[in-house]
């Protein structure tokens, strides 16, 4: 498309956020391609690609470069966002595609640079000669200097909005829109629903730990099942202290909290430790004192 239009097409500047989005899309594509490629070797011996990983990655990135930058003057992320590279070294304001030298140097700086950075340690790790150590130190220094220059370039990019990467600035290639941008119709209904739901979820996460669910449950049961609403047999059973007011079984080590109802020691102790404001589920009385019963209940009274 770029070669067909030639000099007849004017350029449209690209927003900073669009250039950054294109870089992120490129990284996502590379990760996707690499993950799909490694899945093909799951049946092989573990570590079969570890010795040749930099070279395999470089070969994959070479294929991507061939069908993106070399043929279309744009990366995959740029093509998705309707962006392409322009030869900014030309004096005209019209669109000029990248020259072959710019495309080749782009390949060397991106693919070759990453390959050298990943393979550098293995190339010089087994050599103890002084000359190899000096080369390794020089390469490490050059890598650190390159990253520092990349940081400075990014700060300049945030101010001026051109040349998002150091490679683009060195080669003189600039991101421009392929076609004039029309007004985009963006719907925010989905975003509003997500924001509302996340806000409501955060409110619940903050509020739920403050609610004493156990006390509310016991209070509810005390309203629904008051002692006056029990049958005569249940009243008699509770009055003779033959039923735990919590578990409903024969009270083990019967204790009282100050009301006329009886509890198993483990039932009332565990509930009181869980909730210091525990109340009797039968009558709603608070725990005044946890005391064992003064008299003994014989098992024969059950019959």
C-alpha positions in Angstrom: 0.0 0.0 0.0 2.9 2.3 0.8 4.6 1.7 -2.5 1.4 2.1 -4.5 0.6 5.5 -3.1 4.2 6.8 -3.1 4.6 10.5 -2.7 0.9 11.3 -3.2 0.0 10.6 0.4 0.5 13.0 3.2 1.5 11.9 6.7 -0.6 12.1 9.8 1.2 12.3 13.2 0.6 9.5 15.7 -0.4 10.0 19.3 2.0 8.9 21.9 -0.4 6.4 23.4 -0.9 4.7 20.0 2.8 4.3 19.6 3.1 2.8 23.0 0.2 0.5 22.3 1.9 -0.7 19.2 5.0 -1.6 21.1 3.0 -3.6 23.7 1.2 -5.4 20.9 4.5 -6.4 19.3 5.7 -7.8 22.7 2.4 -9.7 23.1 2.8 -11.2 19.6 6.4 -12.3 20.3 5.3 -14.0 23.5 2.4 -15.7 21.7 4.6 -17.0 18.9 7.3 -18.3 21.3 4.7 -20.1 23.5 3.1 -21.7 20.5 6.5 -22.8 19.2 7.6 -24.3 22.5 4.4 -26.2 22.7 5.5 -28.2 19.7 8.4 -29.6 21.8 6.4 -30.8 24.9 6.9 -34.4 23.9 10.7 -34.1 23.6 13.3 -34.3 26.3 13.2 -31.3 28.8 15.7 -28.7 27.9 16.1 -29.6 24.3 15.8 -25.9 23.2 17.8 -24.4 26.1 21.1 -24.7 24.3 19.8 -23.0 21.1 17.1 -20.8 22.5 18.7 -17.4 21.4 19.3 -18.7 17.8 15.7 -20.1 17.6 14.2 -16.8 18.8 16.4 -14.9 16.4 15.1 -17.1 13.5 11.5 -16.5 14.5 11.9 -12.8 14.8 13.6 -12.8 11.4 10.5 -14.4 9.9 8.3 -11.9 11.6 10.5 -9.0 10.3 10.4 -10.4 6.8 6.6 -10.3 6.6 6.1 -7.0 8.6 8.8 -4.4 8.4 10.4 -5.6 5.1 7.2 -6.1 3.2 4.7 -3.6 4.8 6.9 -1.0 6.5 5.0 -1.7 9.8 5.1 -4.1 12.7 2.1 -6.2 13.6 1.1 -3.9 16.4 1.3 -0.9 14.0 -0.7 -2.7 11.3 -3.5 -3.3 13.9 -3.6 0.3 14.9 -3.4 1.6 11.3 0.2 2.9 11.7 3.3 2.4 9.6 6.9 3.7 9.4 7.9 6.7 7.3 11.4 7.5 6.2 11.9 10.7 8.1 15.3 11.4 6.5 13.6 12.6 3.4 13.1 16.3 3.1 9.6 16.1 1.8 6.5 16.1 4.0 4.9 13.4 1.8 5.0 9.8 2.8 8.3 8.0 1.9 8.6 4.3 2.6 11.7 2.9 4.3 14.8 2.2 2.3 16.3 -1.2 2.2 19.3 0.0 4.3 16.9 1.2 7.0 15.1 -2.1 7.0 18.3 -4.1 7.3 19.7 -1.9 10.0 16.4 -2.2 11.8 16.8 -6.0 11.7 20.4 -5.8 13.0 19.5 -3.4 15.9 16.4 -5.4 17.0 17.0 -9.0 16.3 20.8 -9.0 16.3 21.0 -6.9 19.4 18.7 -9.1 21.4 20.6 -12.2 20.2 23.9 -10.8 21.2 22.6 -9.8 24.6 21.2 -13.3 25.3 24.2 -15.2 23.9 26.9 -12.9 25.3 27.2 -14.6 28.6 27.6 -18.1 27.1 30.1 -16.9 24.5 32.6 -15.6 27.1 31.7 -17.5 30.3 34.1 -20.4 29.6 37.0 -18.3 28.5 39.4 -17.0 31.2 41.8 -15.2 28.9 42.3 -11.5 29.6 41.3 -10.5 26.1 37.9 -12.3 26.4 37.3 -10.7 29.8 37.9 -7.3 28.3 35.5 -8.0 25.4 32.8 -9.2 27.9 33.2 -6.0 30.0 33.0 -3.8 26.9 29.8 -5.6 25.7 28.3 -5.2 29.2 29.2 -1.5 29.3 27.8 -1.0 25.8 24.5 -2.8 26.9 24.2 -0.6 29.9 25.0 2.6 27.9 22.4 1.6 25.3 19.7 1.1 28.0 20.6 4.5 29.5 20.3 6.1 26.1 17.0 4.3 25.6 15.7 5.8 28.9 16.8 9.3 27.8 15.1 8.8 24.4 11.9 7.7 26.1 11.9 10.9 28.2 12.4 13.0 25.0 9.6 11.0 23.4 7.2 11.8 26.2 7.9 15.5 25.6 7.9 15.7 21.8 5.9 12.6 20.8 8.3 11.2 18.1 10.7 8.3 18.0 9.3 6.0 20.7 12.4 3.8 20.6 16.1 4.5 20.3 16.3 2.4 17.1 13.7 4.7 15.4 15.7 7.8 16.4 19.0 6.4 15.1 17.6 5.2 11.8 15.4 8.2 11.3 12.1 6.3 10.9 8.9 7.8 12.2 5.4 6.4 13.0 2.6 7.9 10.9 -1.0 6.9 10.3 -1.7 5.0 7.1 -5.0 6.8 6.5 -6.5 9.9 8.0 -8.1 9.1 11.4 -11.9 9.5 11.7 -13.7 10.2 14.9 -14.0 6.9 16.8 -17.3 6.0 18.4 -16.4 4.5 21.8 -19.0 3.0 24.1 -18.3 3.2 27.8 -21.2 1.0 29.0 -19.0 -2.0 29.7 -16.5 0.1 31.5 -19.1 1.7 33.6 -20.5 -1.8 34.6 -17.0 -3.0 35.5 -16.2 0.1 37.6 -19.6 -0.2 39.4 -19.1 -3.9 40.1 -15.5 -3.5 41.3 -16.5 -0.6 43.6 -19.4 -2.7 45.0 -17.1 -5.7 45.5 -14.5 -3.5 47.3 -17.2 -2.1 49.6 -18.4 -5.6 50.5 -14.8 -6.8 51.2 -14.4 -3.9 53.5 -17.8 -4.2 55.2 -18.3 -8.0 55.6 -15.5 -8.5 58.2 -17.2 -5.8 60.4 -20.5 -7.8 60.6 -20.8 -10.4 63.3 -22.6 -13.1 61.3 -22.7 -15.5 64.2 -24.4 -13.1 66.5 -27.0 -12.2 63.9 -27.7 -15.8 63.3 -28.2 -16.5 66.9 -30.4 -13.5 67.3 -32.5 -14.5 64.4 -33.0 -18.0 65.8 -33.9 -16.5 69.2 -36.7 -14.5 67.5 -37.9 -17.4 65.3 -37.7 -20.0 68.1 -38.4 -18.3 71.4 -38.7 -20.4 74.5 -42.4 -19.7 74.8 -43.0 -21.2 71.4 -41.6 -24.6 72.3 -43.8 -27.6 73.0 -44.5 -28.8 76.5 -42.2 -31.8 76.1 -39.3 -29.5 74.9 -39.9 -27.1 77.8 -39.9 -29.9 80.3 -36.7 -31.2 78.7 -35.0 -27.9 78.9 -36.2 -27.3 82.4 -34.7 -30.5 83.6 -31.4 -29.6 82.0 -31.4 -32.7 79.7 -30.7 -30.8 76.5 -27.9 -28.5 75.3 -29.5 -25.3 73.9 -26.9 -25.2 71.1 -26.4 -28.8 69.8 -29.7 -30.2 71.2 -28.0 -33.3 72.6 -27.4 -34.5 76.1 -25.2 -31.9 77.7 -21.6 -33.0 78.1 -20.1 -31.3 81.2 -23.2 -29.1 81.5 -22.6 -25.4 82.1 -24.8 -22.3 82.4 -24.3 -18.7 81.5 -26.7 -17.2 84.1 -30.0 -18.1 82.5 -32.2 -21.1 82.9 -30.7 -23.0 79.9 -27.9 -25.5 79.9 -25.1 -25.9 77.4 -22.3 -28.4 76.8 -19.0 -27.0 78.0 -17.4 -27.2 74.6 -20.4 -25.7 72.8 -20.7 -22.7 75.0 -16.9 -22.2 75.3 -16.2 -22.3 71.6 -19.1 -19.9 70.8 -18.0 -17.5 73.5 -14.4 -17.6 72.3 -15.6 -16.9 68.8 -18.0 -14.1 69.9 -17.4 -12.3 73.2 -21.0 -10.8 72.8 -22.6 -14.2 72.6 -26.2 -14.5 73.7 -28.4 -17.5 74.5 -30.2 -18.6 71.4 -33.3 -19.5 73.5 -33.8 -16.4 75.6 -31.2 -13.9 74.3 -29.4 -13.5 77.6 -25.8 -12.4 77.5 -23.0 -14.4 79.1 -22.6 -13.2 82.6 -20.5 -16.0 83.9 -19.7 -19.5 82.7 -20.3 -21.9 85.6 -20.9 -25.6 85.9 -24.2 -26.8 87.2 -24.4 -27.3 91.0 -26.2 -30.6 90.7 -25.6 -33.9 88.9 -27.7 -35.2 86.1 -27.9 -38.9 85.9 -28.1 -40.8 82.6 -30.9 -42.8 84.0 -33.1 -39.7 83.9 -33.3 -40.0 80.1 -35.5 -43.1 80.4 
